[in-house]
Structures are given as structure tokens and as C-alpha cells.
Amino acid sequence: MSSELSETTIAQLQNDMAAGARSAVSVTECYLTAIAAVDGVLRSVIEINPDALEIAAQLDRERAAGRLRGALHGIPILLKDNIDTDDRMQTTAGSLALLGSRPARDATVAAALRQAGAVILGKANLSEWANFRSTNSVSGWSARGGQCRNPYDLARNPCGSSSGSGAAVSANLAAVALGTETDGSIVCPSATCGIVGIKPTVGLTSRAGVIPVSHTQDTVGPMARAVADAAAVLGALTAADRRDNATGVRKRQAYSDYRPFLNADGLRGARIGVVRKTVSGYHAATDKVFEETIRAIGDAGAVVIDPADIPTLADERLGASERIVMQTDFKHDMAHYLADRVVVDEELPQPRSVADLIRFNQERAEQELVHFGQERFEQAAQRGPLDGEEYLRALAMGRRLAGAEGLDAVLEAHNLDALIAPTGGPAWPIDPADGNFFLGGSSRCAAVAGYPLVTVPAGFVQWAPPCTCADAQNATESDLPVGLTFMGRAWSEPTLIRLAHAFERITQIRRPPPQIQA
């Protein structure tokens, strides 16, 4: 990895470029060199943008002419490989099925980053199809990108589905990255890779041109080594978009710059509720870190209400309704997305539906189905219409349990600014035979309600799970990061950013992973 840019922030890069000590080209070259040096092992980057240095050079010329586009001018950023780019890169969600076609235009968030002056460095590896193909998947694996690994222990999983985004940023292979989340896909890899992740309120950032799972729950957000960097990226992504109706809702609250909400003393006087039931108690070392974070937050001047449990979190109907909604959304949203792909190779399959994707995987089973199946695809293909009674009933049930009777209820009952919970357990050994070994998580209510989350590094633990896979034999007793999640009401990103930044400043938990040996 690049020691020259190790842990360098966006603000530091901007100061260096303003002083003439660096240029967008030199910064981009540093990250490209770091990727070339170690990513053959890490497998976090699925493709390099062949135009990255040319884009950086143009931005340097603009800077020299006195034209600065903002906080991201000249900053290299990776995009998860389910975010469309109208350039010489592919957008495939990690699947071989989309290699015969290409997007007709940039995703709205990709276009926004270009307009803000970011250098799109490349595409990050991911859990194929954003981890919505199998119930027994291996996070971080895609047929196109191979197995992404956790930079703190290469025998362990980086979590998913934004695996490459989390691993690359943590390993200092990019300044920042974009991930996407339907349920846990930004916050889990951020936590297990020891970085910051912001999962925005659904509708704050556009999903147009993003390979979908669920229009009900999908959202795009930044992953960074510091809250300030994530805040800088988020502000570039929040313009309303006619291509995504969710960005036009009446109560939407969006800002073009979230950096003014950064406050090192932002915990003082804040009312913070502690969620315990169902989101803790699954791992003693993670629980110990959680208790330490609670004490630190109280010592920083926050009013801590403990416990402040989400009353519906254990309700089985919450998970059941989420499955129905996601599967039904996926069937229809995927067909809508695939219809706009432009054919570039008539000799390759051109899938236009989930049924086509199922058939492609069956025909290429030796490449696509080598580790796990496609049960979620098959379940989605059987779902009914978006105006069907089953779907509408599940949609209403989920929103009520997660929102009005869940997060909203506990936040209002205790007059809270935010809730906290462990983001999840530490990274587990990569196990292609048995799949993921999740200990626990806290993302579901916010996912179903469409509410925001911010995860920050909370501490380090050790864990040797009962696993006999080959990678488990290579897993070390290394320190593994775990995260703390701040969760709140819809559009409460300013509050969550303030609280997370203050926690980050008083604890300073983040430390880079050990040197990766290529």
C-alpha cells in the first residue's frame, strides 16, 4: 500500500494541491501504484479507469487557471461496480452476464462526482449482484472480480456487498469510495474494514443508473477513513433527480455541503439511546467494546438513555415483510434497469429479466455457480406485481414495524437525537463451502424504514470462530475492527454526522491495517 498517502484526508490533499506540493495527477498516480502493488492479493478493485490520469491532468489545468470545483476537485474515488459510468469501464455488478452490454449514460451520482471535480479512479469489487443472488453466499465474491479480502487479515471476509469499496479505502488504495446499501451493504463492510460509512435516507441520493435490488430500500453513500471525508462526498450527491422519484418527496431535507455539521464537541448535551435487545449479546469482545463506547459518549457530555430498545426489532413479521418487498422489487426493478442497457456485442447473451439471469447462470455454472447458488433470484422470479395485495400488505407492514412502531417510537418516547448499537461482529474466515458466518447486525430497521445510518470505528477485537475451511486455518489472532452505528430519523444526516464526528475525535480508534504482502 502507499505509505506516502497512508491515512491522508481530503482536506490534506486539497491543502497540498493548493500549495503546489501535489497535483491531481501525482495523487492519482500514487493510488494507482498502490493498487498495482497489493490489489492482486486484496482483490478490492475490479477495474481501473483507463482515463483516470487524463481526467486528473484536466483538473490540474483547471486549478492552474483558477477554476476550482469544490472540496472534491482532483480527489480520486472508487465506485462500486453496480454504479453506471458512460466511459471505457464496464458496469456489471460483478457478473459475467452484463459483459455484452453497457450503460447508456452515467448514473446520476457518477455524473455528480464528475461535476464536482472528482477523479473516478475505477470500479470496486463487490458481492455479486449486491449479495442478492443466494441465501448462502460468500460476501466479497463475484465471478468477475474474484474474492475480495479483508485488509486486516487476508484470510477473513470484508463483508458485503460493498466489499471492495470498504477494503480499498481501508487499505489506502483510494481517498474515498461509493457503496450502495439495501440492508447492511455499506455499514457492514465499513465496520469490518475499520472505516466510516454513511447509509443515507432513501431518496437523499439518486439511484438512477445504479443496478438495483429494491427501489424501496436502495441508497448510495460514501465510505471513507474519516467522517469529514464522508461528509464532503455526501454533499456532492444530494441534488434532486427527475430520474429517481424518491429524491422529490415533499419532506426531503438535503444539503449540498455536510461539512458545517462537523463539530468536535457535538456529543455534549445530545440525547443518545442505547439499543441492546437483538443487536448485542452475540459476541463478548464486541459487547465489551460497545460498553466502552457508551462510557466514552457519556464522558463527552451526552445524556445516555440505557436501554432504549427498538420495540419491534424481534418481530418476525419485520424480516418476513422485508423479504417479500425486496424480492418483488428486484424482479421488476431489474427488468426496468436491464431494458436500458445498450448492446455492444451481439454474440453475447443480453439478459432482460431475472429469468434471463437465472438461465445465464445455469449455462455458465462452472463460473457463476461455483461457490453458491441463486436461490434469491429464483424466489424473486416467482413474485407477483408491485400492485399485488401480498406486496402492498408487506410494504405497509414493514414500514409500520420499522418506522412508526419501531425507530420513530423509541426516538420519540425518550426525546432522543439518535440511537447507538454495535454495527456488527468482527470479520469471519472466508468459507466458500459454508458461506458467511455473521454474528449479528443492527441495520434492518433503518433499512426497511429507509432511515439513515452512520458507522464509525469503535474498537478492535479478536475472534477465532468454529470453522474448518482452508482460510480459517490461515486466519490469525489479529486485531479485527468493529464499528459503532448511529441511527436516527429520516433526513437526520446532519445530526448523525455531528455525533459520529465527535465520537471519532474523542476516541481516535481508526488505525490502518498491517502492510499487505503481495
MARVOLO-521234 format. One record per residue: x, y, z of N, C-alpha, C in turn; residue in three letters. Coordinates in steps of 0.1 Angstrom, whole numbers, plus 5000, padded with zeros to 4 digits. Each point is the difference from the previous one (the first is absolute). Layout:
<koldrens>
XYZXYZXYZALA ...
</koldrens>
This chain:
<koldrens>
500849885000499250125000500950125000MET 499450124997500850124998500250065014SER 501350005005500350075012499950154999SER 500350054988500050144998498650065002GLU 499049934996498650065002499349925011LEU 500649935008499449925011499250095009SER 498749985001499150075009499950154997GLU 500450044988499950144996498550044997THR 499550115006498650044999499850084987THR 498850034997499650084988500550145003ILE 499950055012500450145003501550014999ALA 500849905004501450004999500450004985GLN 499349924992500449994986499750144993LEU 498950065004499650134994501150115004GLN 500450005013501050095004501349984993ASN 500449884998501249974992499950044986ASP 498949984994499850044986500050154999MET 499450075009499950145000501450065002ALA 500949945007501350045003501049964989ALA 499549924991500949964989500949885004GLY 499849945012500849895004499549874993ALA 498849994996499449894993499250054988ARG 499649914991499150034990499049894999SER 498950024993499049894999500749884992ALA 500950034991500749894993500849925010VAL 500850075008500949935009499249925010SER 498950065005499249925010499449884993VAL 499550014988499449894993501149904997THR 501250044997501149914997500349925013GLU 500050065011500349945013499049885003CYS 498850034998499049905002500049894990TYR 500350034988500149904989501249915003LEU 501150065005501249925004499749905012THR 499250065009499749925012499149884996ALA 499050034991499149894995500849894993ILE 500950044991500949914993500849915009ALA 500450065011501049945010499349895008ALA 498750025004499449905010498749954996VAL 499350054990498649964998499949874993ASP 501149954994500049864995499749905011GLY 500350045013499749915011498650055006VAL 499850135002498850055007498849984991LEU 500150014987498949994991498850095003ARG 500450135003498950105003499650084988SER 500950014990499750084988499749914988VAL 498950014994499649924989500550054987ILE 500250134999500550064987500550145003GLU 501150044993500650135001499450084988ILE 499750135003499550094990501250044991ASN 500049964987501150034991500250154998PRO 499050085003500150144998500350085012ASP 500349935011500150075013501150105000ALA 501249974994501150105000499650124991LEU 499349974989499750114991498950105007GLU 499149945007499050085008500750085010ILE 501049945007500850075010500750124994ALA 500649974989500850114993499150124996ALA 498849974996499150114996499650085013GLN 499849935011499750075012501150085005LEU 501249964998501250085004500150124991ASP 499649994987500050124992498950105005ARG 498949955004498950095005500550075013GLU 500749925008500550065013501050114996ARG 500949984991501050104996499350124994ALA 498949984994499350124994499050075010ALA 500049955013499250065010498649955001GLY 499749894993498749955001500049885009ARG 499450015012499949895010498649965001LEU 499749874999498649955000499549985014ARG 500949995010499549985014500949905007GLY 499549955011500849925009500549874994ALA 499449954989500549884994500850024987LEU 500450124998500850034987501349925001HIS 500249914990501249924999500149885010GLY 498949975007500149895010499649874993ILE 500849905000499749874994499049925009PRO 499049944993498949935007499749874992ILE 499749905007499649874994498549995001LEU 499449944990498649984999499749855001LEU 499149955008499649865000499549964986LYS 500349884996499749964986498549974998ASP 499250075006498650004996499550144998ASN 500950094998499750144998500550034985ILE 499050044992500350024986500950114997ASP 501049984991500850104994500049994985THR 499850114994500050014985501450034995ASP 500949915001501450014997500549874995ASP 501349985001500649884995500149895010ARG 499350025011499949895010498749934999MET 500049875005498849925001499250045012GLN 498749975000499250005012499249865000THR 500349915010499549874998499549945013THR 500050075011499649945013500949875003ALA 501149994994500949895002499749884992GLY 498950004992499549894993500550004985SER 500349884995500449984986498850034991LEU 498850005005498850014992499850134993ALA 500750115006499850134994501250054991LEU 500949914997501250044992499650024986LEU 498949964995499650034986499250134998GLY 499850085011499350124999500650115009SER 499650124998500550115008499050105003ARG 500250085010499050115003499950104989PRO 498950064999499850104990500550145005ALA 500250025013500450125005500549985014ARG 500750105006500550005014498849985009ASP 500249935011499150015012500050155004ALA 498950045006499950145004501150035010THR 500349915009501150035010501450004994VAL 500249924990501350004993500150144992ALA 499050044994500050134993500250125010ALA 499449985012500250115010501550005005ALA 500649895001501450005004500950064990LEU 499749974987500850064990499850155000ARG 498850055002499850145000500750065012GLN 500149935011500650055012501650004999ALA 500549944989501450004998500749885005GLY 499349895004500649885004500649934989ALA 501149925002500649914990499449865003VAL 499249954991499549875001501149904997ILE 500649945011501249924999499749864994LEU 498949955003499749864995498749955006GLY 499849874999498849935005500549915011LYS 499350005011500349915011499349874999ALA 500649895004499449875001498950005010ASN 499149904999498850005009499649855001LEU 499049985009499349875000499150014988SER 500149894992499350014987498650025001GLU 499450094991498750045001499650065013TRP 501050075006499750075013499549905011ALA 500649874999499649905010498649965000ASN 499350014988498649964999499849884991PHE 501049914999499849894992499749875007ARG 500749985012499849885007499850025015SER 499449915007499850015014501249945007THR 501049944993501249955006501250054993ASN 500050134997501150064992501350025008SER 501150024993501250045006500250154997VAL 499950085010500150154998501450034994SER 500050104991501250044994500449934988GLY 499249894996500449924988499150044989TRP 500650024988499350024988500749924989SER 499349954990500649924989501050084993ALA 499750134999500950094992501250045008ARG 499950035013501050055008500749915009GLY 499549875002500649915009499650045015GLY 500849945009499750025014500850125006GLN 499250105004500650115007500349965014CYS 501150055006500549965013500050125010ARG 500049975013500150105010501450055002ASN 500350124999501450055001500649985014PRO 499249985010500649975014500449855001TYR 499549924992500349855000499549954987ASP 501049974991499649964987499249874999LEU 500049925011499349885000498550025004ALA 499750135003498650035005499350084990ARG 498650005002499150064991499950155003ASN 499850084989499850155002498650045002PRO 499149905001498550025000499650064987CYS 498750014998499550054987498750085002GLY 499450054989500549974986501150104995SER 500150115007501050104995501449965005SER 500449884998501249945005501350074995SER 500150024987501250064994500150155004GLY 498950065001500050145005500650025014SER 499649915009500550005013501449965001GLY 500449894994501349955001501050104994ALA 499750054988500950094993500350135008ALA 498950065005500250125008500849985012VAL 499749895007500749965012501549984998SER 500349944988501449974997500750124993ALA 499350115000500650134994500349984985ASN 499149944993500149984986499250114992LEU 499250085008499250114994499850105012ALA 499750124996499650105010498749965007ALA 499049974992498749975004499349914990VAL 498949945003499249924990498650015002ALA 499249974990498649995001499649855002LEU 499049985009499449875001498550014999GLY 499349895000498550005000499549915011THR 498850035005499549925010498549984998GLU 499649875002498649965001499749975014THR 500949925006499949975015501449955004ASP 500850105005501349975006501250004991GLY 499850034987501049994990501050115000SER 499850115006501050115003500549985014ILE 499249995010500450005013500849885004VAL 499649884995500849885004501450004995CYS 500350024987501450004996500750125005PRO 499450115003500750115006500449965014SER 499249945008500349965014501149895000ALA 499949904992501049895000501350044994THR 500050114992501250054994500650125007CYS 499350045011500650105009499950144994GLY 498950044993499850134994498650055003ILE 499850124995498750075002499149974988VAL 498749985003499049984989498850085003GLY 499550074990498750075002499049944990ILE 498949945006498949954993498950105001LYS 499850084989499050115000498649965001PRO 499150095004498649984999499749974985THR 499149904998499649974986499450124994VAL 500550054989499550124993501050125001GLY 500949995009501050115001501050004989LEU 500449884995500949994989499249924989THR 500250034988499349944989500549854997SER 499149914997500349874996500049984985ARG 499750104992499949994986501349964994ALA 500049894992501349954995500849915009GLY 499349965011500649905009499349874999VAL 500849894997499449874999499249975012ILE 498749974999499150015012499949865008PRO 499650015012499449895007498650045003VAL 499850125007498650045004499950155000SER 499150054992499850145001499450055013HIS 499549915008499550035013501150035010THR 501149934999501150005010501350044995GLN 500350004987501350034995500450155002ASP 501350025003500550135002501550004997THR 500650114996501450014997500750095010VAL 501249965005500650095010501549984999GLY 500750095007501550015000500649915011PRO 501249954997500849925009501450065001MET 500550035012501250085001500749965013ALA 501250055001500849985013499650105011ARG 499350104997499750105010498650064997ALA 499350045010498650054999500050124991VAL 501150095001500050124992500149974986ALA 500849904996500149964986498649954994ASP 499449915008498749954996499050124999ALA 500050105009499150114999500350084988ALA 501250024996500450074988499449944987ALA 500149875000499449924988498550015000VAL 499449985012498549995000499450134994LEU 500650125003499450124995500050014985GLY 500949934994500050014985499049914993ALA 499249925008499149904995498650035002LEU 499650115005498750025006499050084991THR 500450044988499050074992498849914996ALA 498950065000498849934996500149964985ALA 499449894996500249934987498649964995ASP 499750054988498749964994500049854996ARG 501249944999500149864997499749915012ARG 499950065012499749925012499050075008ASP 498749965000498950065007500350025015ASN 500749915006500350015014500750125004ALA 500750064991500750135003499150125000THR 498849984996499150114999498950015010GLY 500149925011498949995010500050145008VAL 498850035004499750135006500850035012ARG 500249915009500750025013501549984999LYS 500549994988501549974998500850125006ARG 501049975007500950115005501549964996GLN 500550084991501349974994500950135000ALA 501349975002501050115000501149974990TYR 500550104994501149984990501350005007SER 500150025013501349995007499649965014ASP 500549895004499849955014501250035009TYR 501050064995501250035009499750105011ARG 499050104998499750095011499549935012PRO 499549884999499449935011501149925008PHE 501250004996501149945007500350085013LEU 499949945011500250075013500749915010ASN 501250035003500849925009499349985014ALA 499250105004499349995013498549974998ASP 499749934989498749984996499249905008GLY 500649935009499349915009499450075012LEU 500650115004499650075012498550044999ARG 499349955010498650035001499049924992GLY 500649914991499249924991499449895008ALA 498849964996499349895007500149874991ARG 500749915006500449884992499449875007ILE 499249934992499449875005500949884997GLY 500149915009500849884998499049884996VAL 500249954989499349884995500749875004VAL 499449915007500749885005499349874995ARG 498749995001499349884997500149974985LYS 500549884997500249944987501250054992THR 500650115005501150064992501349995008VAL 500049935012501249985008499849875007SER 501149965007499949875007500449884992GLY 500450024987500449894992501549975000TYR 500850105006501549985000500550095011HIS 500749935010500450065012501050124997ALA 500949984991501050104998499450134993ALA 499049974991499350124994499250075011THR 499349925008499350065011500950095009ASP 501249965003500950075008500350144993LYS 500349994987500250134993498850095001VAL 498849944998498850085001499950075013PHE 500349935011499950065013501050125001GLU 501249984995500950115000499650124992GLU 499349984989499550114992498950075007THR 499149935007499050075008500650095011ILE 501049955007500750085010500650124994ARG 500749994988500650114993499050104996ALA 498949964995498950104996499550075012ILE 499849935011499650075013501050105005GLY 501349964999501150085005500150134991ASP 499549994987500150114991498850105002ALA 499249975010498950105004498749964994GLY 499849884994498749964995499149955012ALA 498750024998499149935010499749874994VAL 500449895007499849864995498849945006VAL 499149954992498849935005500249854997ILE 500149925010500549864998499149915010ASP 499249914993499949984986498950094994PRO 500150004986498950064992499849914988ALA 499449885003499949904990498950034990ASP 500249954988499050014989499049905002ILE 498750035003499049915005499749894990PRO 500250024987499549914989501249924994THR 501250025005501149944993500049855000LEU 499449945010500049855000498749944994ALA 499250094995498749954994500349934987ASP 499749874999500349924988499350064987GLU 498950075002499450064988500850114993ARG 501050065007500950104994500849934990LEU 500749895003500849944990499249934989GLY 498949955003499249934990499550104990ALA 499550125005499550104990501250064992SER 501150015006501250054992500349914989GLU 500049875002500349904990499050024988ARG 498850015003499050014989500250124992ILE 500250125007500250124993501350004992VAL 501149955005501250004993499949914988MET 499549885001499949914989499150054989GLN 498950065004499050064990500750124993THR 500550095008500750114994501149964990ASP 500849905004501149964992499549954986PHE 499049925000499549954988499650114990LYS 499350105005499550104991501150114997HIS 500850045011501050104998501149954991ASP 500449875001501049954991499650004986MET 498849964997499550014986500050144994ALA 499650095009500050144995501550054998HIS 500949965008501450044998500649944988TYR 499849874998500649934989499550054987LEU 498750054999499550054988500750114994ALA 500850085008500750114995501549984997ASP 500449875002501449974996500250004985ARG 501150054996500350014985500849884996VAL 499649934990500749884995501350044994VAL 501149945004501350034994500649874993VAL 499549895003500549874994498849914997ASP 499550004988498849924997500249855002GLU 501349955000500249865002500049965015GLU 499950095009499949975014498550015005LEU 499649925010498650005005499750155004PRO 498750034998499550135004498849995009GLN 500349975013498949985010499150125001PRO 498749985001499050115001499149975012ARG 500249905008499249965011500749925010SER 499449985012500649915010500049864994VAL 499049964993500049874994501249984991ALA 500350104992501249994991501349995008ASP 500150075011501249995008500149865006LEU 498949945005500049865005500549914989ILE 499550014988500449914989501450024997ARG 500550125000501450034997500949935010PHE 499750015013500849945010500049854999ASN 498849944996500049864998500949954989GLN 500050084989500849974989501550025003GLU 500450095009501450035003500249965015ARG 499549885004500049965014501449985005ALA 500949964991501449975004500750135004GLU 499550124996500650125003499150085011GLN 498750004998499150085008499549935012GLU 499849875000499449925011501149915007LEU 501250044998501149915006500049995015VAL 499550115007500150005014498650005007HIS 499050054993498750015006498950024989PHE 498849985004498950004990499450134997GLY 498750004996499350124997498549995005GLN 499949965012498749985006499250135001GLU 500650115002499350135001499550044986ARG 500849984990499550024986498849924998PHE 500049875003498949914997498850045008GLU 500150045012498950055008499450134995GLN 500950094995499550134995499249974987ALA 500549914992499349974987498649965002ALA 499749945011498649955003499150115006GLN 500550125003499250105007499050064990ARG 499050065006498950064992500350154997GLY 498950074997500250144995500250105012PRO 500450124997500350105010498650065006LEU 498949974993498850055005499249885005ASP 500649895002499349885006499850015015GLY 499049935005499650015014501149965009GLU 500749894997501149955008501150105002GLU 500450064989501050105000499650125008TYR 498950064997499550125007499849985015LEU 499649885004499849975014501449995007ARG 500949934993501449995006500650145001ALA 499950084990500650135000499550095011LEU 498650005002499550075011500449955014ALA 500049865001500449945013501450045003MET 500949994991501450035002500250145004GLY 499450094993500250145003499450045014ARG 498949945004499450025013500949955011ARG 500549874999500849945010501350075002LEU 500650034988501450065001499950155003ALA 499050074996499950145001499250045012GLY 498750024998499150055010500049935013ALA 500049875000500049925012501449955004GLU 501050044992501449955003500950125003GLY 500750054990501050115003499350125005LEU 499050044993499350135004499449995014ASP 499549885004499449995013501050015011ALA 501249944999501050015010500750145001VAL 500250054988500650144999499150105007LEU 498749994997499050105006499849975015GLU 499949885004499749975014501150055009ALA 501250014996501150055008500550134996HIS 499450064990500450134994501550004997ASN 500449904991501449974997500450074987LEU 501350035000500650054988500449884991ASP 500449895006500549894992500049875009ALA 500149894994500249875007501449954996LEU 500649925009501249944997499949855001ILE 500849924993500049865001501349954993ALA 500549885004501149944992499649984986PRO 500950044991499749984985499949854997THR 500949935006500049854998501249945006GLY 500249874998501249935006501250024991GLY 501149945004501250014992500049914988PRO 501050024991500149924988500249855003ALA 499449924992500049865001500949944989TRP 500649885002500849944989499249984988PRO 500650024988499449974987499749854999ILE 498849974997499649855000499149984988ASP 500549974988499249974988499049895002PRO 500349905009499149895001498850035008ALA 500150075011498950035009499550145000ASP 500750094992499550134999500350095012GLY 499350115001500250105011499849955014ASN 500750055009499849975014499750125008PHE 498950074997499650125007499749975015PHE 500550085009499749995014498750085003LEU 499950124994498950085003500150144993GLY 499050085000500050134994498850085005GLY 500050134995499050095006499450094989SER 500149954987499650094989498549994996SER 499349895004498749974994499050105001ARG 499750065012499050095002500250134991CYS 501250055000500250124991499949964986ALA 500449884996499849964986498649994996ALA 499149945008498649994996499350135001VAL 500450085010499350145001500650104990ALA 501249974994500650094991500850115007GLY 500449985013500650105008501550005000TYR 500750105004501550014999500749925011PRO 501249964996501049955010501450064997LEU 500750015011501550044998500749905009VAL 501049934995500849915008501450065000THR 500749995012501350055002500849895008VAL 501349994998500849915008499850015015PRO 499849895006499750005015501149935008ALA 500749914994501049935007500549884993GLY 500949925006500649884994499849885009PHE 499749894994499849875008500749894993VAL 500149895007500549874994498949905000GLN 500049914990498949904999500549884992TRP 499949885005500349884993498749924999ALA 499250014989498849934999500249854998PRO 499049925003500149854997499849984985PRO 501050004993500049984985501149924996CYS 499849904991501149914995500450034986THR 499650114994500350034986501550034999CYS 500650004988501450024998500450135005ALA 499350114997500450135004499950025016ASP 499249925006499950015015501349955006ALA 500749904993501349955005501050114999GLN 499850094990501050114998499750135008ASN 498850005006499550125007500950025013ALA 500450125002500850025012499250055012THR 500650025011499350065012500350154999GLU 499950054988500250154998498950085006SER 500350135002499050095005499050034988ASP 498849995002499050024990499150115004LEU 499750104991499250115004498549975001PRO 499350075009498649995001499550155000VAL 498750024996499550144999498950035009GLY 499750135002498950055007499150074991LEU 498749975000499050064991499250105008THR 499950124993499050115005498849994990PHE 498849995006498949994991498950115005MET 499350054990499050105004498950014990GLY 499250115001498850024992500450024985ARG 499050004992500250044986500650144999ALA 501050014991500650134997500850065012TRP 500449915009500850055012501549994997SER 500449994988501549994997500850115007GLU 499650135001500850105007500249965014PRO 499049955007500249975014500949885002THR 499849894991500849885001501550034997LEU 500250094990501450044997500650075011ILE 499350095006500550085012500449905011ARG 499149915003500349915011501149904997LEU 500049954988501149914996501350065000ALA 500150134994501350075000500550035014HIS 499150035009500550035014500549875006ALA 499349894998500549875005501349974995PHE 500250014986501249974994501250095006GLU 499750125002501150095005500449975014ARG 499049965009500449975014500649865002ILE 499749914990500649865002501249974991THR 499950064988501149984990500449854999GLN 499049924997500249855000500749964987ILE 499650064989500549964987501549984999ARG 500549894996501449984997500149924987ARG 501050024992500149934987500349855002PRO 499549924990500349865001501549974998PRO 500549885004501449984998500449994986PRO 501350024997500650004987499649874993GLN 499450014988499649894992501249954992ILE 500349875001501149944992499449944987GLN 500450064989499549954987500649874997ALA 
</koldrens>
